[in-house]
């Protein structure tokens, strides 16, 4: 029996850090702030692991235009309410100078459990991510597309990098977030699965041993969602600029449709071992868009600009069908304007050249992140 066409709806989750507008250091969210946001955003707002973190989630959107309007509303509301408490949200995966040892986790059963299960590893989890869900109702198709879409995860990571600083130091990486997150179990690239049955058996093996309650504690870069009939991409840093977030969502949505379209013609993307894809993942984590990625078919390292051109060409028909051509093509603007990591470094370097102290230069980076959060609203 022929499979029905997936709807390819999208849902976007973003995690934000809250900073004090005066000191620009991290600040815990007051209970009243949390209550007001929860009330005004009606199920689209929640606490996160640390008291200085919050999370928003869009509605199920049929296209990127709908997602833009919903995320504008969500971001604007969080910023407005936070402002009433002299706080501001930033959408960066690491705060440039705060000390993780001074942060406290949110008292909630799930987070208490994580603290107990993961020990010292989870205490360093002062990081924020961006998750994009694509609606794919058929379970077997979700696994098939997961196996193939993994190839493009490094490309998406490189475009999203927003975490070059950690504890006041330039780490030399465009995405430091993954060095922290990868210390948790059940992270990294998803394993290749033969089908939904193998996935279910693998999850059940851990659940039956009482090691995890369910698949929400499997934190791969790409996974079938436990709660929704979606394929959930988790590879990206959170983006200071809303339009970057939407470009990433459009690319994930269009790539998913492209791979489904190939399947309809009895074609598929070649599967490569995770050992090879991980090399590109590392290159993206280390360099962002500044160095090339390996084209395993061609057997050479290609400039990132070529990798983006190839991806835009591959998905042109799909972006047209999904109504997100402009957002997909905005990836080229990221190449010329730099990633969030590039821009943070530029702000820091300009401040140092202007004879700011190192402390004040790092604060200038946080001010820049506050401004970028509001830029597209």
Order of alpha helices (4+ residues) and beta strands (2+ residues): beta-alpha-beta-beta-alpha-beta-alpha-alpha-beta-alpha-alpha-beta-beta-alpha-beta-alpha-beta-beta-beta-alpha-alpha-beta-beta-alpha-alpha-alpha-alpha-alpha-alpha
